[in-house]
């Protein structure tokens, strides 16, 4: 708001008529209030980081369990998520593994290295990149959500396109107990 000072400033001397000097003063309070309101509005309505989502294909509810695919054991890698941010993996089936079960960590020198090496071996054995490695992820009740997200990230980083999340079986739990990854 603008405000005008019309007091005339000074005493009257004699009979001279002086013109009144008008001083102007601009009140910026309203503009500052508006600026803070706009800053607050934009801070509250913008998002700092957009949430990231991962696409997961889920089976149809109408299909029965009889419509399962049979996969060769030499193409299957099973990853068991255990306690204490550790995991165990093996190639083949739990009752007849092609490689001995190995306890490993998450990350570049852990499961990622095993995924890349086994994927290369499977592609070399089959001769067809479309018939690559199939990973079965079996989380236990001792693992946490972070471990699950980490292993899904490793699938993406290792360029594994065929993986499934499967319920853990009693022989797999026995394997985790044997190696101290299940309490």
C-alpha positions as CSV (number, residue, x, y, z in Angstrom):
1,X,0.0,0.0,0.0
2,X,1.2,3.5,-0.7
3,X,1.0,6.1,1.9
4,X,1.2,9.9,1.4
5,X,2.5,12.3,4.1
6,X,0.5,15.5,3.8
7,X,1.6,17.2,7.0
8,X,3.5,20.0,5.1
9,X,6.6,19.6,7.2
10,X,7.8,22.7,9.1
11,X,6.4,25.9,10.7
12,X,4.7,28.7,8.8
13,X,7.1,31.7,8.6
14,X,5.6,34.9,7.6
15,X,3.0,35.1,5.0
16,X,4.8,33.1,2.4
17,X,2.9,30.3,1.0
18,X,5.0,27.3,0.4
19,X,4.1,24.3,-1.6
20,X,3.6,21.2,0.5
21,X,6.2,18.5,0.0
22,X,4.7,15.1,-0.2
23,X,6.9,12.2,0.8
24,X,6.0,8.7,-0.5
25,X,6.5,5.5,1.4
26,X,5.6,2.1,-0.1
27,X,4.5,-0.6,2.3
28,X,5.9,-3.9,1.2
29,X,4.4,-6.1,3.9
30,X,1.7,-7.5,1.6
31,X,4.1,-8.4,-1.1
32,X,6.4,-10.2,1.4
33,X,3.4,-12.1,2.7
34,X,2.4,-13.1,-0.8
35,X,6.0,-14.2,-1.6
36,X,6.1,-16.5,1.5
37,X,2.6,-17.9,0.7
38,X,3.8,-18.8,-2.8
39,X,7.0,-20.4,-1.5
40,X,5.1,-22.4,1.0
41,X,2.5,-23.5,-1.6
42,X,5.1,-24.7,-4.1
43,X,7.1,-26.5,-1.4
44,X,4.1,-28.4,-0.3
45,X,2.7,-29.3,-3.7
46,X,5.9,-30.5,-5.4
47,X,7.5,-33.9,-5.0
48,X,11.1,-34.1,-4.3
49,X,11.6,-37.7,-5.5
50,X,9.2,-39.7,-7.6
51,X,8.5,-43.2,-6.3
52,X,10.0,-45.9,-8.3
53,X,8.0,-49.1,-9.0
54,X,9.2,-52.4,-10.4
55,X,7.1,-54.4,-12.8
56,X,6.3,-57.8,-11.5
57,X,4.2,-60.2,-13.6
58,X,1.8,-62.2,-11.5
59,X,0.0,-65.4,-12.5
60,X,-3.7,-65.4,-13.2
61,X,-5.9,-66.4,-10.4
62,X,-8.0,-68.6,-12.7
63,X,-5.2,-70.9,-13.8
64,X,-4.7,-74.1,-11.9
65,X,-1.4,-75.6,-10.7
66,X,-1.6,-78.3,-13.3
67,X,-0.5,-75.8,-16.0
68,X,3.1,-75.6,-14.8
69,X,6.1,-75.5,-17.1
70,X,8.8,-78.2,-16.9
71,X,12.3,-76.7,-17.1
72,X,15.6,-78.5,-17.4
73,X,17.5,-78.8,-14.2
74,X,20.7,-77.5,-15.8
75,X,19.0,-74.1,-16.6
76,X,17.6,-73.6,-13.0
77,X,19.3,-71.7,-10.3
78,X,17.7,-71.5,-6.9
79,X,18.4,-68.7,-4.5
80,X,17.3,-69.1,-0.8
81,X,17.1,-65.9,1.2
82,X,18.1,-66.5,4.8
83,X,18.8,-64.6,8.0
84,X,21.5,-62.0,8.7
85,X,21.4,-60.6,5.2
86,X,22.9,-63.8,3.8
87,X,21.6,-66.1,1.0
88,X,22.4,-69.6,-0.3
89,X,22.2,-70.7,-4.0
90,X,22.6,-73.8,-6.0
91,X,22.1,-75.0,-9.5
92,X,19.5,-77.8,-10.1
93,X,17.0,-79.2,-7.6
94,X,17.4,-79.4,-3.9
95,X,17.4,-83.2,-3.8
96,X,19.9,-83.5,-6.7
97,X,21.9,-80.2,-7.0
98,X,24.2,-79.9,-9.9
99,X,26.5,-77.6,-7.9
100,X,27.0,-77.8,-4.1
101,X,25.0,-75.1,-2.2
102,X,27.0,-72.0,-1.6
103,X,26.4,-69.3,1.1
104,X,26.9,-65.9,-0.4
105,X,26.4,-62.1,0.1
106,X,24.5,-59.6,-1.8
107,X,26.4,-57.3,-4.2
108,X,28.9,-57.2,-6.9
109,X,31.3,-59.9,-5.6
110,X,28.5,-62.0,-4.2
111,X,25.4,-63.2,-5.9
112,X,25.8,-60.9,-8.9
113,X,29.0,-62.6,-9.8
114,X,27.4,-66.1,-9.5
115,X,24.4,-65.0,-11.5
116,X,26.5,-63.6,-14.4
117,X,28.8,-66.7,-14.5
118,X,25.9,-69.2,-14.4
119,X,24.0,-67.3,-17.0
120,X,27.0,-67.5,-19.3
121,X,27.4,-71.2,-18.7
122,X,23.8,-71.9,-19.4
123,X,23.8,-69.9,-22.7
124,X,27.0,-71.7,-23.7
125,X,25.5,-75.1,-22.9
126,X,22.2,-74.5,-24.7
127,X,23.6,-72.3,-27.5
128,X,20.4,-70.2,-27.5
129,X,20.3,-66.9,-25.6
130,X,16.5,-67.2,-25.4
131,X,17.0,-70.4,-23.3
132,X,19.0,-68.7,-20.7
133,X,19.2,-69.1,-16.9
134,X,15.9,-69.4,-14.9
135,X,16.2,-68.2,-11.3
136,X,13.9,-69.4,-8.5
137,X,13.8,-67.0,-5.6
138,X,12.7,-68.5,-2.4
139,X,12.4,-66.1,0.5
140,X,12.3,-67.6,4.0
141,X,10.5,-66.1,7.0
142,X,14.0,-65.2,8.4
143,X,14.8,-62.8,5.5
144,X,13.5,-59.3,5.4
145,X,11.9,-57.1,2.8
146,X,15.2,-55.3,2.0
147,X,16.8,-58.7,1.1
148,X,13.9,-59.4,-1.3
149,X,14.2,-56.0,-3.0
150,X,18.0,-56.4,-3.2
151,X,17.7,-59.7,-5.0
152,X,15.2,-58.3,-7.5
153,X,17.7,-55.5,-8.1
154,X,20.4,-58.0,-8.7
155,X,18.2,-59.7,-11.3
156,X,17.8,-56.4,-13.1
157,X,21.5,-55.6,-12.9
158,X,22.6,-59.1,-14.0
159,X,20.2,-58.9,-17.0
160,X,18.3,-62.0,-15.8
161,X,14.9,-61.9,-17.5
162,X,13.4,-65.2,-16.4
163,X,12.9,-65.5,-12.6
164,X,10.1,-66.6,-10.4
165,X,9.2,-66.0,-6.7
166,X,8.4,-69.4,-5.2
167,X,7.4,-70.6,-1.8
168,X,10.3,-72.2,0.2
169,X,10.0,-75.9,0.8
170,X,11.0,-78.0,3.8
171,X,14.2,-79.4,2.2
172,X,15.3,-75.8,1.4
173,X,14.7,-74.8,5.0
174,X,16.7,-77.8,6.2
175,X,19.5,-76.6,3.9
176,X,19.4,-73.1,5.4
177,X,19.4,-74.6,9.0
178,X,22.4,-76.8,8.2
179,X,24.4,-73.7,7.1
180,X,23.3,-71.5,9.9
181,X,21.0,-69.2,7.9
182,X,17.8,-70.2,9.6
183,X,17.0,-70.1,13.3
